[in-house]
Amino acid sequence: MAQDKKIKVTLVRSPIGYNAKQAKIAEALGLKKLNHSVILPDNDSVRGSVFHIKHLVKVEEI
């Protein structure tokens, strides 16, 4: 059942002006534009990536 969990990640702040690594993390997660949302599996890898850009995104559990 744990594999069925998903999270919705929405880019709410622009990565411009922040570390370039953070912009690459947002792009790797599939976030292309401001207010763009993606649904991702809730696992340690995704949670770690989201942690690095937590000031740029909004996360909702589905």
TORZADO-291512 format. One record per atom (N, C-alpha, C): x, y, z; residue number from 1; atom name. Coordinates in steps of 0.1 Angstrom, whole numbers. Atoms other than C-alpha are relative to their C-alpha. Layout:
% TORZADO-291512
<pt><x>X</x><y>Y</y><z>Z</z><resi>NUM</resi><name>CA</name></pt>
...
***
This chain:
% TORZADO-291512
<pt><x>8</x><y>-12</y><z>0</z><resi>1</resi><name>N</name></pt>
<pt><x>0</x><y>0</y><z>0</z><resi>1</resi><name>CA</name></pt>
<pt><x>9</x><y>13</y><z>0</z><resi>1</resi><name>C</name></pt>
<pt><x>-9</x><y>-11</y><z>0</z><resi>2</resi><name>N</name></pt>
<pt><x>29</x><y>23</y><z>6</z><resi>2</resi><name>CA</name></pt>
<pt><x>4</x><y>5</y><z>-14</z><resi>2</resi><name>C</name></pt>
<pt><x>-4</x><y>-4</y><z>14</z><resi>3</resi><name>N</name></pt>
<pt><x>38</x><y>22</y><z>-31</z><resi>3</resi><name>CA</name></pt>
<pt><x>-11</x><y>7</y><z>-7</z><resi>3</resi><name>C</name></pt>
<pt><x>12</x><y>-6</y><z>7</z><resi>4</resi><name>N</name></pt>
<pt><x>3</x><y>35</y><z>-40</z><resi>4</resi><name>CA</name></pt>
<pt><x>0</x><y>15</y><z>4</z><resi>4</resi><name>C</name></pt>
<pt><x>1</x><y>-13</y><z>-5</z><resi>5</resi><name>N</name></pt>
<pt><x>10</x><y>68</y><z>-22</z><resi>5</resi><name>CA</name></pt>
<pt><x>6</x><y>10</y><z>-11</z><resi>5</resi><name>C</name></pt>
<pt><x>-5</x><y>-10</y><z>9</z><resi>6</resi><name>N</name></pt>
<pt><x>15</x><y>99</y><z>-44</z><resi>6</resi><name>CA</name></pt>
<pt><x>1</x><y>13</y><z>6</z><resi>6</resi><name>C</name></pt>
<pt><x>0</x><y>-14</y><z>-5</z><resi>7</resi><name>N</name></pt>
<pt><x>24</x><y>135</y><z>-38</z><resi>7</resi><name>CA</name></pt>
<pt><x>-1</x><y>9</y><z>-12</z><resi>7</resi><name>C</name></pt>
<pt><x>1</x><y>-10</y><z>10</z><resi>8</resi><name>N</name></pt>
<pt><x>15</x><y>165</y><z>-58</z><resi>8</resi><name>CA</name></pt>
<pt><x>9</x><y>12</y><z>3</z><resi>8</resi><name>C</name></pt>
<pt><x>-10</x><y>-10</y><z>-2</z><resi>9</resi><name>N</name></pt>
<pt><x>43</x><y>190</y><z>-62</z><resi>9</resi><name>CA</name></pt>
<pt><x>-3</x><y>12</y><z>-10</z><resi>9</resi><name>C</name></pt>
<pt><x>3</x><y>-12</y><z>9</z><resi>10</resi><name>N</name></pt>
<pt><x>36</x><y>226</y><z>-75</z><resi>10</resi><name>CA</name></pt>
<pt><x>11</x><y>10</y><z>2</z><resi>10</resi><name>C</name></pt>
<pt><x>-11</x><y>-10</y><z>-1</z><resi>11</resi><name>N</name></pt>
<pt><x>63</x><y>251</y><z>-83</z><resi>11</resi><name>CA</name></pt>
<pt><x>-7</x><y>14</y><z>2</z><resi>11</resi><name>C</name></pt>
<pt><x>6</x><y>-12</y><z>-3</z><resi>12</resi><name>N</name></pt>
<pt><x>52</x><y>283</y><z>-66</z><resi>12</resi><name>CA</name></pt>
<pt><x>9</x><y>12</y><z>0</z><resi>12</resi><name>C</name></pt>
<pt><x>-10</x><y>-11</y><z>1</z><resi>13</resi><name>N</name></pt>
<pt><x>84</x><y>304</y><z>-67</z><resi>13</resi><name>CA</name></pt>
<pt><x>10</x><y>-4</y><z>-11</z><resi>13</resi><name>C</name></pt>
<pt><x>-9</x><y>2</y><z>10</z><resi>14</resi><name>N</name></pt>
<pt><x>108</x><y>308</y><z>-95</z><resi>14</resi><name>CA</name></pt>
<pt><x>14</x><y>-3</y><z>5</z><resi>14</resi><name>C</name></pt>
<pt><x>-14</x><y>3</y><z>-4</z><resi>15</resi><name>N</name></pt>
<pt><x>143</x><y>292</y><z>-92</z><resi>15</resi><name>CA</name></pt>
<pt><x>10</x><y>10</y><z>-4</z><resi>15</resi><name>C</name></pt>
<pt><x>-9</x><y>-11</y><z>4</z><resi>16</resi><name>N</name></pt>
<pt><x>158</x><y>323</y><z>-108</z><resi>16</resi><name>CA</name></pt>
<pt><x>5</x><y>7</y><z>12</z><resi>16</resi><name>C</name></pt>
<pt><x>-6</x><y>-7</y><z>-11</z><resi>17</resi><name>N</name></pt>
<pt><x>182</x><y>339</y><z>-84</z><resi>17</resi><name>CA</name></pt>
<pt><x>4</x><y>-9</y><z>11</z><resi>17</resi><name>C</name></pt>
<pt><x>-4</x><y>10</y><z>-10</z><resi>18</resi><name>N</name></pt>
<pt><x>187</x><y>307</y><z>-64</z><resi>18</resi><name>CA</name></pt>
<pt><x>12</x><y>-8</y><z>-6</z><resi>18</resi><name>C</name></pt>
<pt><x>-11</x><y>8</y><z>4</z><resi>19</resi><name>N</name></pt>
<pt><x>215</x><y>282</y><z>-67</z><resi>19</resi><name>CA</name></pt>
<pt><x>-4</x><y>-8</y><z>-13</z><resi>19</resi><name>C</name></pt>
<pt><x>3</x><y>7</y><z>12</z><resi>20</resi><name>N</name></pt>
<pt><x>217</x><y>266</y><z>-102</z><resi>20</resi><name>CA</name></pt>
<pt><x>-4</x><y>-14</y><z>2</z><resi>20</resi><name>C</name></pt>
<pt><x>3</x><y>13</y><z>-3</z><resi>21</resi><name>N</name></pt>
<pt><x>215</x><y>232</y><z>-87</z><resi>21</resi><name>CA</name></pt>
<pt><x>-15</x><y>-2</y><z>4</z><resi>21</resi><name>C</name></pt>
<pt><x>14</x><y>0</y><z>-4</z><resi>22</resi><name>N</name></pt>
<pt><x>181</x><y>240</y><z>-73</z><resi>22</resi><name>CA</name></pt>
<pt><x>-9</x><y>0</y><z>-12</z><resi>22</resi><name>C</name></pt>
<pt><x>8</x><y>-1</y><z>13</z><resi>23</resi><name>N</name></pt>
<pt><x>168</x><y>249</y><z>-108</z><resi>23</resi><name>CA</name></pt>
<pt><x>1</x><y>-13</y><z>-7</z><resi>23</resi><name>C</name></pt>
<pt><x>-1</x><y>13</y><z>6</z><resi>24</resi><name>N</name></pt>
<pt><x>181</x><y>216</y><z>-121</z><resi>24</resi><name>CA</name></pt>
<pt><x>-8</x><y>-11</y><z>7</z><resi>24</resi><name>C</name></pt>
<pt><x>8</x><y>9</y><z>-8</z><resi>25</resi><name>N</name></pt>
<pt><x>164</x><y>197</y><z>-93</z><resi>25</resi><name>CA</name></pt>
<pt><x>-15</x><y>2</y><z>-4</z><resi>25</resi><name>C</name></pt>
<pt><x>13</x><y>-3</y><z>4</z><resi>26</resi><name>N</name></pt>
<pt><x>131</x><y>214</y><z>-102</z><resi>26</resi><name>CA</name></pt>
<pt><x>-3</x><y>-5</y><z>-14</z><resi>26</resi><name>C</name></pt>
<pt><x>2</x><y>5</y><z>13</z><resi>27</resi><name>N</name></pt>
<pt><x>135</x><y>205</y><z>-138</z><resi>27</resi><name>CA</name></pt>
<pt><x>0</x><y>-15</y><z>-1</z><resi>27</resi><name>C</name></pt>
<pt><x>0</x><y>15</y><z>-1</z><resi>28</resi><name>N</name></pt>
<pt><x>144</x><y>169</y><z>-130</z><resi>28</resi><name>CA</name></pt>
<pt><x>-13</x><y>-6</y><z>6</z><resi>28</resi><name>C</name></pt>
<pt><x>12</x><y>5</y><z>-6</z><resi>29</resi><name>N</name></pt>
<pt><x>112</x><y>166</y><z>-110</z><resi>29</resi><name>CA</name></pt>
<pt><x>-12</x><y>2</y><z>-10</z><resi>29</resi><name>C</name></pt>
<pt><x>10</x><y>-2</y><z>11</z><resi>30</resi><name>N</name></pt>
<pt><x>93</x><y>177</y><z>-142</z><resi>30</resi><name>CA</name></pt>
<pt><x>-7</x><y>14</y><z>1</z><resi>30</resi><name>C</name></pt>
<pt><x>7</x><y>-14</y><z>-2</z><resi>31</resi><name>N</name></pt>
<pt><x>84</x><y>213</y><z>-130</z><resi>31</resi><name>CA</name></pt>
<pt><x>6</x><y>9</y><z>-11</z><resi>31</resi><name>C</name></pt>
<pt><x>-5</x><y>-8</y><z>11</z><resi>32</resi><name>N</name></pt>
<pt><x>86</x><y>235</y><z>-161</z><resi>32</resi><name>CA</name></pt>
<pt><x>-3</x><y>15</y><z>2</z><resi>32</resi><name>C</name></pt>
<pt><x>4</x><y>-14</y><z>-1</z><resi>33</resi><name>N</name></pt>
<pt><x>68</x><y>267</y><z>-153</z><resi>33</resi><name>CA</name></pt>
<pt><x>-6</x><y>3</y><z>14</z><resi>33</resi><name>C</name></pt>
<pt><x>7</x><y>-4</y><z>-12</z><resi>34</resi><name>N</name></pt>
<pt><x>54</x><y>286</y><z>-124</z><resi>34</resi><name>CA</name></pt>
<pt><x>-14</x><y>-5</y><z>1</z><resi>34</resi><name>C</name></pt>
<pt><x>13</x><y>6</y><z>-3</z><resi>35</resi><name>N</name></pt>
<pt><x>23</x><y>270</y><z>-109</z><resi>35</resi><name>CA</name></pt>
<pt><x>-3</x><y>-13</y><z>-8</z><resi>35</resi><name>C</name></pt>
<pt><x>1</x><y>13</y><z>7</z><resi>36</resi><name>N</name></pt>
<pt><x>30</x><y>238</y><z>-129</z><resi>36</resi><name>CA</name></pt>
<pt><x>0</x><y>-11</y><z>11</z><resi>36</resi><name>C</name></pt>
<pt><x>0</x><y>11</y><z>-10</z><resi>37</resi><name>N</name></pt>
<pt><x>21</x><y>207</y><z>-109</z><resi>37</resi><name>CA</name></pt>
<pt><x>3</x><y>-14</y><z>-6</z><resi>37</resi><name>C</name></pt>
<pt><x>-3</x><y>14</y><z>4</z><resi>38</resi><name>N</name></pt>
<pt><x>33</x><y>171</y><z>-112</z><resi>38</resi><name>CA</name></pt>
<pt><x>-4</x><y>-9</y><z>11</z><resi>38</resi><name>C</name></pt>
<pt><x>3</x><y>10</y><z>-10</z><resi>39</resi><name>N</name></pt>
<pt><x>22</x><y>140</y><z>-94</z><resi>39</resi><name>CA</name></pt>
<pt><x>11</x><y>-11</y><z>-1</z><resi>39</resi><name>C</name></pt>
<pt><x>-12</x><y>8</y><z>-1</z><resi>40</resi><name>N</name></pt>
<pt><x>51</x><y>119</y><z>-82</z><resi>40</resi><name>CA</name></pt>
<pt><x>-2</x><y>-11</y><z>10</z><resi>40</resi><name>C</name></pt>
<pt><x>1</x><y>10</y><z>-11</z><resi>41</resi><name>N</name></pt>
<pt><x>55</x><y>87</y><z>-62</z><resi>41</resi><name>CA</name></pt>
<pt><x>6</x><y>5</y><z>13</z><resi>41</resi><name>C</name></pt>
<pt><x>-5</x><y>-4</y><z>-13</z><resi>42</resi><name>N</name></pt>
<pt><x>60</x><y>92</y><z>-25</z><resi>42</resi><name>CA</name></pt>
<pt><x>10</x><y>-9</y><z>5</z><resi>42</resi><name>C</name></pt>
<pt><x>-11</x><y>8</y><z>-4</z><resi>43</resi><name>N</name></pt>
<pt><x>94</x><y>77</y><z>-20</z><resi>43</resi><name>CA</name></pt>
<pt><x>12</x><y>8</y><z>5</z><resi>43</resi><name>C</name></pt>
<pt><x>-11</x><y>-8</y><z>-6</z><resi>44</resi><name>N</name></pt>
<pt><x>127</x><y>87</y><z>-3</z><resi>44</resi><name>CA</name></pt>
<pt><x>7</x><y>8</y><z>-10</z><resi>44</resi><name>C</name></pt>
<pt><x>-7</x><y>-8</y><z>10</z><resi>45</resi><name>N</name></pt>
<pt><x>143</x><y>98</y><z>-36</z><resi>45</resi><name>CA</name></pt>
<pt><x>-7</x><y>13</y><z>-3</z><resi>45</resi><name>C</name></pt>
<pt><x>8</x><y>-12</y><z>4</z><resi>46</resi><name>N</name></pt>
<pt><x>115</x><y>122</y><z>-45</z><resi>46</resi><name>CA</name></pt>
<pt><x>0</x><y>9</y><z>12</z><resi>46</resi><name>C</name></pt>
<pt><x>0</x><y>-8</y><z>-12</z><resi>47</resi><name>N</name></pt>
<pt><x>112</x><y>134</y><z>-9</z><resi>47</resi><name>CA</name></pt>
<pt><x>13</x><y>8</y><z>2</z><resi>47</resi><name>C</name></pt>
<pt><x>-13</x><y>-7</y><z>-2</z><resi>48</resi><name>N</name></pt>
<pt><x>149</x><y>142</y><z>-8</z><resi>48</resi><name>CA</name></pt>
<pt><x>2</x><y>11</y><z>-10</z><resi>48</resi><name>C</name></pt>
<pt><x>0</x><y>-11</y><z>10</z><resi>49</resi><name>N</name></pt>
<pt><x>147</x><y>162</y><z>-40</z><resi>49</resi><name>CA</name></pt>
<pt><x>-9</x><y>12</y><z>4</z><resi>49</resi><name>C</name></pt>
<pt><x>9</x><y>-10</y><z>-4</z><resi>50</resi><name>N</name></pt>
<pt><x>117</x><y>181</y><z>-28</z><resi>50</resi><name>CA</name></pt>
<pt><x>6</x><y>8</y><z>12</z><resi>50</resi><name>C</name></pt>
<pt><x>-5</x><y>-6</y><z>-12</z><resi>51</resi><name>N</name></pt>
<pt><x>135</x><y>188</y><z>5</z><resi>51</resi><name>CA</name></pt>
<pt><x>10</x><y>11</y><z>-4</z><resi>51</resi><name>C</name></pt>
<pt><x>-10</x><y>-10</y><z>4</z><resi>52</resi><name>N</name></pt>
<pt><x>163</x><y>207</y><z>-14</z><resi>52</resi><name>CA</name></pt>
<pt><x>-6</x><y>12</y><z>-6</z><resi>52</resi><name>C</name></pt>
<pt><x>6</x><y>-12</y><z>6</z><resi>53</resi><name>N</name></pt>
<pt><x>138</x><y>230</y><z>-31</z><resi>53</resi><name>CA</name></pt>
<pt><x>-13</x><y>3</y><z>8</z><resi>53</resi><name>C</name></pt>
<pt><x>12</x><y>-2</y><z>-7</z><resi>54</resi><name>N</name></pt>
<pt><x>112</x><y>232</y><z>-3</z><resi>54</resi><name>CA</name></pt>
<pt><x>-5</x><y>14</y><z>1</z><resi>54</resi><name>C</name></pt>
<pt><x>4</x><y>-14</y><z>0</z><resi>55</resi><name>N</name></pt>
<pt><x>112</x><y>270</y><z>-4</z><resi>55</resi><name>CA</name></pt>
<pt><x>-6</x><y>4</y><z>-14</z><resi>55</resi><name>C</name></pt>
<pt><x>5</x><y>-3</y><z>13</z><resi>56</resi><name>N</name></pt>
<pt><x>102</x><y>269</y><z>-41</z><resi>56</resi><name>CA</name></pt>
<pt><x>-13</x><y>-7</y><z>-3</z><resi>56</resi><name>C</name></pt>
<pt><x>11</x><y>9</y><z>3</z><resi>57</resi><name>N</name></pt>
<pt><x>74</x><y>243</y><z>-40</z><resi>57</resi><name>CA</name></pt>
<pt><x>-10</x><y>-1</y><z>11</z><resi>57</resi><name>C</name></pt>
<pt><x>11</x><y>3</y><z>-9</z><resi>58</resi><name>N</name></pt>
<pt><x>41</x><y>234</y><z>-24</z><resi>58</resi><name>CA</name></pt>
<pt><x>-2</x><y>-15</y><z>-2</z><resi>58</resi><name>C</name></pt>
<pt><x>2</x><y>14</y><z>1</z><resi>59</resi><name>N</name></pt>
<pt><x>36</x><y>197</y><z>-16</z><resi>59</resi><name>CA</name></pt>
<pt><x>-13</x><y>-4</y><z>7</z><resi>59</resi><name>C</name></pt>
<pt><x>13</x><y>5</y><z>-5</z><resi>60</resi><name>N</name></pt>
<pt><x>2</x><y>180</y><z>-11</z><resi>60</resi><name>CA</name></pt>
<pt><x>1</x><y>-16</y><z>-2</z><resi>60</resi><name>C</name></pt>
<pt><x>1</x><y>14</y><z>1</z><resi>61</resi><name>N</name></pt>
<pt><x>-3</x><y>143</y><z>-3</z><resi>61</resi><name>CA</name></pt>
<pt><x>-13</x><y>-4</y><z>-6</z><resi>61</resi><name>C</name></pt>
<pt><x>12</x><y>4</y><z>7</z><resi>62</resi><name>N</name></pt>
<pt><x>-28</x><y>125</y><z>-25</z><resi>62</resi><name>CA</name></pt>
<pt><x>-3</x><y>-14</y><z>5</z><resi>62</resi><name>C</name></pt>
***
